[in-house]
Amino acid sequence: MSAGGRIPLARPSIGEREGELVAEVLRSGTLSLGPMLERFESAFARRLGVDDAVAVSSGTAALHLAVRGQGWGPGDEVVTTPLSFIASSNCLLYEGARPRFCDVDPATLTIDPSAADAAAGGSAAGILAVHIFGWPAAMAEIERIAAADGVGVVEDAAQALGAVCADGGEVGARGNPAVFAFYANKQMTTGEGGMLVPPGPGAAAAARSERNQGRAPNMKLMDHDRLGYNYRLTDLQAAVGVGQLERLDELLRRRAEVAAAYSERLAAIGAAEPGAGDPADLVLPLADRGRERRSWFVYVVRLPAASDRDAVIAELDRRGIDARPYLPCIHLSDPYRELLGTREGQFPVAEEFSRRSLALPFHPTLPEESVERVVAELAAILGRGAARGPS
Ligand SMILES: Cc1ncc(COP(=O)(O)O)c(C=O)c1O
């Protein structure tokens, strides 16, 4: 291993403030469904500029409640992307609905609106858009397709807190039910946790009941008026969330700086902007475009098509650097092959990206020297010579 120790793929940035807020909850004696949970929800809603937000135990739980809110169930097929973390489709299966996958745009890697339109074909129950790798999906087009078919849209913004769409609207604040996630590698964390932005007060009340075993609004009674779950976020987790929210601007800014450092160094070893389409290229992630703003969640490059990605990962590992294939296509995972009969070749853009993709170490406290070392080692492994520093 080279000097400088191992470079991990991700690492949360936790400040003293989070610890102080957790201690405040511990002293209060109210560890669940208490004032810190409400404080987290209202701070989050304020930050996003929405009326309300419902905190739950994970992004997956939030997605499940969003799907229930749409009433998607047996017999329903929902247009969505195969290039996502598997939870974004699993949440449909929980309710007996099914994903109807469509291919993605080669530059943005989010749903290609024309593919979504063709897949919807007037018979889908809705569209579940995913803002993958923090890039905002083409929401205006997706909303138009859904409106023409008279169906709803759910936004999976688990990876995209802070991203901005082409029309200037912030991801998750467009009036669609939207979901955020707070696992430790996300832009802000609560350890585990999620947030549902409900489309209105009725949906918010339903989600608050469903996260708490279906309890009726009067919590003094043990009255359960619907099917519910234990999807509660503790006040200890909410305290971490409040602290992280206070630092969110700084955390997002640091992520963007680390991404810029990567892009600059990778460009210096000949990495290309997405879109050129030469399979021999090492391809950078798409940079901000017009009003579209990525919220940097991961830093994922496309290796040259002829590279042996697993060998590159193994060699980086040997040199003390964590890297990962990211993401595998959902339709090629065993449960989906078995259930839907999906197979290779159905979504060529997503599949080709997925075969070539490599997530490099990325977090807000990643030092410049580590970025330099990762790029130098990658350059050496790919036979592209040492990385030059930025001019
Ligand atoms: C796109 C996407 N959707 C949903 C989730 C699920 O979130 P959680 O892990 O908090 O359940 C994730 C988590 O990484 C995700 O990346």
The ligand as an ORCA input file, in Angstrom:
! r2SCAN-3c Opt
* xyz 0 1
  C     -31.862      5.778     -5.193
  C     -32.101      5.212     -3.823
  N     -33.362      4.917     -3.457
  C     -33.632      4.431     -2.231
  C     -32.639      4.201     -1.306
  C     -32.988      3.576     -0.001
  O     -32.606      4.329      1.112
  P     -32.297      3.608      2.506
  O     -31.007      2.876      2.347
  O     -32.220      4.729      3.482
  O     -33.425      2.673      2.800
  C     -31.319      4.489     -1.651
  C     -30.231      4.255     -0.687
  O     -29.072      4.375     -0.994
  C     -31.038      5.006     -2.937
  O     -29.783      5.276     -3.319
*
